[in-house]
Amino acid sequence: MAHQGDNQRLSGYEEVGDRLTEEFAGVHPPETVQRCVAAARHGAQEVTGGAAPDLVERIARKHLQVLAVVAAEKRRRSPRSTLGNAP
């Protein structure tokens, strides 16, 4: 689902995005981090009526951690050869 601000950095949340981009470097591309920050901000506003940067950062970090676990599990389960017959 697209959120307003997906394609632009959100004013007031640049530091959150920068910290998480650095934290998840090599795991997620910066675009994914920015989308998670935007989604966390939107979700916090919808649920609580506000979106304090520290709350947005905690929510976005959890989302990024879950995405990393799912990606690792997919890699673990994928066949190791194109024939699908290697252990």
N, C-alpha and C positions, 0 to 999 in steps of 0.2 A: 504494500500500500504506500503510495507516495504521500509525503508530508510537505507542507509549505516550508520552503527553505532547504530542501534536500540538496539542491544544486549550488547553494551558497552557504558560506560560513555564517552561523547565527551570531548576531551581535550580542556580546556579553558572555559567550560560551567558547570563545576562541581558545582560552587557556585550558578549558576542559578537553577540547578536541586535541590540542597540542600535547597535553600530558598523556592522553590515551593513545594517540598516534605513536608516541615514543614508547609507551609501555607495550604496545602490541606490534611494534615493528617486526617484520619477518613472520608475523602470524596473519595479520589482516592488512590489506592495503588502506591507505589513508581515506579513500572514498568510503569504504565500509565503516570505518570509525566515525566519520562525519555523519553518515546515515544513521548510525546507532545513537549518536548524540542528538540528532534531530528527532528521532523517534522517541527517545527517552524524554526529551523536553516536551514534546506533544503529549505523550502519555501522562506525564506528571501534571501538566496543565489540565488535562481532561479529568483526572482522578482527584487531584487535591486542590485544583483551582490556582495553583502556582507552580513555578518551576525553578526553585533555588538551584544555583549551579552545583552545589555539593550533592543534592539529591539526584540531579541529572547525571552527574559523574558516576555515582554509585549504580544507578540503573543501567547506564550504558556499559559500564565495566562488566556487570553481570551478564548482559546480553552478549558482549564480546567473548567472555569466558565460555559461555554455552556454545556459541558458534565455533569456537576453537575445539571444544570437546567433540562436537558433532563432526567437524571436518576430519579430526584425527580418527574417529571411529569409522568414517567412510573410507579413509585411506587404508585402515587396518583390514577392513572387510573386502576391499576390491581385489580382484584377481591380480596375481603378480606377473602374469604373462598375458599376451594377447590371445593365447589359445585357451587360457583358463584352466590349464591342467597342471600348473606348477604348485607346489605346496605353499 
